[in-house]
C-alpha cells in the first residue's frame, strides 16, 4: 500500500516541482520526525557498534537509489520505471558473483533472458521512453541491490556486536542519507528550489494539494522502507524478492489506471514477460538453494 501511494504522490509532485535532488532530500528529512521521538524515549544501544564507514556506504546507496528512482519517475511514466526495475534480478545475479562469490546454476542464468527481452520489448513501444529514464531506473536497481546486500550483513550478529534490529538500521540509514544528500541538493538545486516555490505560490496554484502530496510521499517512503527492512530481517532474501515482484505488478497496473498511460499490445506483452521472468528467476534460485 505505502509503495503505491509513494510512487503516485512522487509523480504528482514531480509534475509540478521538477527538482528531484531537493525532493529526495525532503523525503529523507520527513522520515526523521517519525522515529526521533522513539529514539529520545528509548535510545538505540545496538547501533553503537556499527562502523561509520559501513553505515555511510549503505546510506549512500540508499539515498542515491531513491534519487535515481525519482529521476526516472520524473522523466517517464511510473509504469515504465517499474517495468525496467523488474530487471532487478540481473543485478542480484551479478552481485552474488562479485560480493558473495556464489555462482548460480545455468537454469537461473537462463531465466534472466525473458527479463531482458521483456524490458526491451516494453521499452521499444513505450510512448514516454527516454534513455535517461531507462538508465536511471537501471542505476536504481544496482544501488538498491547493493543496499540490500550490505544491510543484510550489517543486521547479522558478529563476535563484537549482537544482532542489530532492522528498524534501527533503517532509521540510522535515513539519518545519514539525509546529511549525505543535503549538500548535493544545495549545490545543484539550492537557488532553483526557492525560485520554483516562489513561482508556485505567486501563481496561486493549489499549494495545499502540492504540500499534501509532498508530506504523503515522505511519510509513505519512510514507512514502506522500514517495513521492507523489517521483512528482510525476518525472511530469506528470495522471499523478499518475490514480494518486490508482486509489488511491481500492482504498481504498473495502478499507475496505468491512475495516470491513464497508453500501452501497446507489444508493451503489455513485454511488461508481462519481464515480470514473469522475475518470478521464474526467484523460483529457480530458491529451488537450487533447497537442493
Protein Blocks (a to p, Z undefined) as FASTA:
>chain_A
ZZmmmmmmmmmmmmmmccfklmmmmmmmmmmmmmmmmmmmmccfklmmpcfklmmmmmmm
mmmmmmmmmmmmmmmcfklmmmmmmmmmmmmmmmmmmmnopacdfklmmmmmmmmmmmmm
mmmmgmklcfklmmmmmmmmmmmmmmmmmmmmmmpccfkbccddfklmmmmmmmmmmmmm
mmmmmmmmmmmmmmmmmmmmmnopafklmmmmmmmmmmmmmmmmmmmmmmmmmmcfklmm
mmmmmmmmmmmmmmmmmnopacdfklmmmmmmmmmmmmmmmmmmmmmmmZZ
